[in-house]
Structures are given as C-alpha cells and as structure tokens.
C-alpha cells in the first residue's frame, strides 16, 4: 500500500509539473477590468547619442492602479533588432490584458495603438538598420545632426481621424487585429525580452506616486526621459496635456490570467544591451525621392512632438532594407502607412 501511495503522489507531482510548464510557456498576463487612460500629449527628448532607439511611453498597472512609464531612448540588445511596444488588449472574461513588448528583427503587433514617433499603429517608420548601424527618420525623431549623422527624412500622410486611445478592443478601443506577418514576428526565434535597463525603468516609474493616473489625471509630470531610469529634472519632459479628459475608474484589483490566444514571443532571459559601433559615413542612406520630406526636420536640441495617426493595421516592414545596388545608397523599407502629425 505504501508503494501504491508513493506512485500515486509521484503521478500527481508529474502532472503538476506539466501544468506549470504549460502555464510558463503560455505566459501569464496581468488583467484589469477597466482600460487605461488615453496616451498623454508629450514631446520627445533629444536622442542622447547614435545607436539609441525610441521606446514609447505606456500605462502599466500596479497595486495603486495605472501608472505612466515614461517614453525613453534605449539601446537594442544587439544590432538589427527593433522594438515592438507592449499594449493593453480586451480579452476573454471581460478584462484588459497586458501584452509585454519585445525586441525582434521585425516589428510585430502592438494593438493598433498609435504611440507616435514612428509607431503609427502597425509597423515602424522611425528608422531602420543597415550595415550594423541604425538610421533615424528625422521627420519623427528628435536628433541632433551634429552628433547623429545617420539620418534621413520620410514624410507620411494622415488622412483619418486622430485620437490617443491606449488599448485594443473593448469599448472605445482600437479595432486592429494581428496580421499573419505580425503573428510570425512574435514567434521569430531571434526575439528577445526587454533589456535590464528597460525593466528597471518601469520599476522606477512604479515607485513614483506622481506617475499614478489617479494623481496626475492622465497628465504625468514625467512623460519622457533621455535615458532609462534617469528621472532627474534635467532629463525629463513633462506632458503637455492629457490625451482625453480623465475619468477615475472604480477600484478594482489586477488579476493574473493565462492567455493562450494572443501571439507573444518565446520565453527568454532579460537581456542587457550591447551597443553597436556607430560611425559617421560619408554616404548617408536616403529614402526614395517620392518619399522625400516636404518639411524641414525638427531643429536640434529642441523637443520633437509626439505624433498621432489612426489605428489601421497593415503588414509590418522588414527589419532592414535589402542590400544596395553597386554605387547606389541604401533605401529604407517601403512603407504604406498614414502620416503621423507632429503632436499627440
């Protein structure tokens, strides 16, 4: 009987291990039964140095409710990777689930949320990689061309209604759905989780009571920073206004849920960025003449406004343009997205 009981307990233990393993691979998402506030209107601080890439701000959720995680300039964990922002999405059970952002060769689905600065709801128009170096679209990035030489200008056109909605699905949310290409982007084996600096940046934001939506009414005093975790007065940019009138929700705790229906990157260890060596080049890549900017880029050393566009999702662009023909400069990936206007 003792042997039989031992075998039974061993069987139960094995089943539990299988269930835990399945839950881990599926991912656990925080969910809340009311959506986050609108994205605040803010400007982008100037890019601190070549190689930094913009990670837009977002509303996260903690014990005291939603809090703002400032947008910031970050280093990719390795050359060639682009950032797919996280997003809140309406899910089964009548709750909003948080789907964390990740790094990958191509930008995946981020809920059709217009985060601005090149993230127009699908794909990315803020820059691209070529030859191990990152090139910035001056039309949507605040860069000082004296220090950053890998730049170009591409104008995008906005023909639809602009808003600052910060979640997908549910009442008032975006209606975008992931394309097959965006689903594939999240499953790419080269996908990497947020860097240590990004994780610490969010943790620092969670301890600042002024970033709680219930305190700032959707208009955080620290809307963006020059570098992750740098919340000093010199670095920060305050929000110009809330994205929409703030409505205080009824108190409701967050709940952890398994969500198997949403595409997400494979499990990976949090990574530390390894910046690539970026040196000025004489022949700076430029986009096709049909996309050449009609307006002059933002002046150096001045904040660049956030940009807002509709939330129509199309297939994301490739992570880097094809190799250039002999003696011809490389071109950024072809885009077919609406224009961002220069203010969120």
DAMO-V339673 format. One record per residue. PSI is psi in radians with two decimals (NA if undefined). D_FIRST is the distance of its C-alpha to the first C-alpha in whole Angstrom. Layout:
BEGIN
PSI_D_FIRST + PSI_D_FIRST
END
This chain:
BEGIN
-0.69_0 + -0.71_4 + -0.74_5 + -0.77_5 + -0.68_6 + -0.73_9 + -0.69_10 + -0.80_10 + -0.63_12 + -0.69_14 + -0.75_15 + -0.74_17 + -0.72_18 + -0.72_20 + -0.75_21 + -0.69_23 + -0.72_24 + -0.76_26 + -0.73_27 + -0.68_29 + -0.72_30 + -0.74_32 + -0.68_33 + -0.73_35 + -0.51_36 + -0.55_38 + 2.45_39 + 2.24_39 + 2.45_42 + 2.38_44 + 2.62_45 + 2.57_48 + 0.19_49 + 2.56_53 + 2.86_55 + 2.87_56 + 2.98_60 + 2.71_63 + 2.30_63 + 2.79_66 + 2.09_69 + 2.87_70 + 2.74_71 + 2.25_70 + 2.78_71 + 2.51_72 + 2.20_70 + -0.49_70 + 2.81_70 + 2.49_70 + -0.32_66 + 2.52_65 + 2.59_64 + 2.26_64 + 1.93_60 + 2.71_61 + 2.82_60 + 2.85_58 + 2.16_56 + 3.02_53 + 2.35_51 + -2.98_49 + -0.50_48 + 0.20_52 + -2.89_53 + 2.45_54 + 2.63_56 + 2.27_58 + 1.92_58 + 2.53_61 + 2.64_62 + 2.81_63 + 2.26_64 + 2.83_61 + 2.39_61 + 2.63_58 + -0.42_56 + 2.70_58 + 2.55_61 + -0.15_61 + 2.51_58 + 2.70_59 + 2.23_57 + 1.99_56 + 2.69_56 + 2.97_53 + 2.74_53 + 2.32_52 + 2.44_51 + 2.30_51 + -3.08_47 + 2.39_45 + 0.04_44 + 0.78_48 + 2.83_47 + 2.17_49 + 2.46_47 + 2.23_48 + 1.91_48 + 2.65_49 + 2.96_52 + 2.87_51 + 2.46_54 + 2.96_54 + -0.51_57 + 2.71_58 + 2.28_58 + -2.70_55 + 2.29_55 + 0.65_56 + 0.12_56 + 0.27_60 + 2.26_60 + 1.65_64 + -0.19_63 + 3.10_67 + 0.69_68 + -0.32_67 + 1.60_64 + 0.16_66 + -0.50_63 + 2.58_62 + -2.88_62 + 2.27_64 + 0.31_68 + -0.27_68 + 3.13_68 + 2.82_67 + 2.50_66 + 2.19_68 + 0.58_68 + 0.10_66 + 2.63_68 + 2.32_68 + 2.38_71 + 2.34_71 + 1.89_73 + -0.33_75 + -0.40_76 + 0.07_72 + 2.50_72 + 1.62_74 + 2.57_74 + 1.92_77 + -0.22_79 + -0.60_80 + -0.50_77 + 1.97_75 + -0.30_77 + 1.40_74 + 2.83_75 + 3.02_77 + 2.14_77 + 2.20_76 + 2.41_77 + 2.64_75 + 2.37_76 + 2.04_74 + 0.09_75 + 3.08_73 + 2.43_72 + 2.41_71 + 3.10_68 + 0.49_66 + 2.48_62 + 0.22_59 + 2.82_56 + 2.32_56 + -3.12_55 + -2.97_55 + 2.08_58 + -0.02_61 + 3.00_59 + 2.74_60 + 0.23_59 + 2.57_59 + 2.66_56 + 2.38_55 + 2.85_56 + -0.64_55 + -0.67_56 + -0.62_55 + -0.75_51 + -0.62_52 + -0.68_53 + -0.38_50 + 0.01_48 + 2.30_50 + -0.26_48 + 0.02_51 + 2.45_50 + 2.61_50 + 2.96_49 + 2.61_51 + 2.93_52 + -0.74_52 + -0.68_55 + -0.72_54 + -0.77_51 + -0.59_53 + -0.80_56 + -0.70_54 + -0.70_52 + -0.74_55 + -0.63_57 + -0.34_54 + -0.08_55 + 1.86_58 + -0.46_59 + -0.27_62 + -0.07_60 + 2.36_58 + -0.58_60 + -0.32_60 + -0.77_62 + -0.04_64 + 0.64_64 + 0.11_64 + 1.40_67 + 2.49_65 + -0.38_67 + 1.60_65 + -0.47_65 + 2.68_65 + 2.78_65 + -0.56_67 + 2.75_64 + 2.34_60 + -0.08_60 + 1.60_63 + 0.34_64 + 2.73_67 + -0.58_70 + -0.53_72 + -0.52_69 + 2.71_68 + 2.20_70 + 2.67_70 + 2.47_69 + -0.59_73 + 2.92_71 + 2.65_68 + -0.36_67 + 2.80_68 + 2.29_68 + 2.32_65 + 2.00_63 + 2.18_60 + 2.89_57 + 2.51_55 + 2.35_52 + 2.21_49 + 2.68_46 + 2.63_45 + 2.43_42 + 2.31_40 + 2.61_39 + 2.41_38 + 1.81_41 + -0.14_40 + -0.22_43 + 2.25_46 + 2.42_47 + 2.80_46 + 2.74_46 + 2.80_43 + 2.44_42 + 2.70_44 + 2.48_44 + 2.36_47 + 2.72_50 + 2.30_53 + 2.51_56 + 1.62_58 + 2.49_62 + 2.78_64 + 2.10_67 + 2.06_70 + 2.55_74 + 2.53_77 + 2.57_78 + -0.70_81 + 1.59_80 + 2.25_78 + 2.52_76 + 2.63_78 + 2.96_77 + 2.62_79 + -0.46_82 + -0.30_81 + 0.15_79 + 2.45_81 + 2.39_81 + -0.41_84 + 2.66_83 + 2.59_83 + 2.86_80 + 2.52_79 + 2.51_81 + 2.63_80 + 0.30_78 + 2.51_78 + 2.47_75 + 2.20_74 + 2.65_73 + 2.75_70 + 2.60_71 + 2.39_69 + 3.04_69 + 3.13_67 + 0.70_64 + 2.24_64 + 2.31_62 + 3.05_63 + 2.42_61 + 2.73_61 + 2.95_64 + 2.74_63 + -0.51_62 + 2.66_65 + 2.77_68 + 2.74_69 + 2.42_71 + 2.65_74 + 2.75_77 + 2.31_79 + 0.26_82 + 2.36_80 + 2.58_78 + 2.69_75 + 2.55_74 + 2.79_71 + 2.55_69 + 2.41_71 + 2.65_70 + 0.89_70 + 2.74_69 + 2.78_71 + 2.56_73 + 2.30_72 + 2.76_75 + 0.62_75 + 2.29_74 + NA_70
END
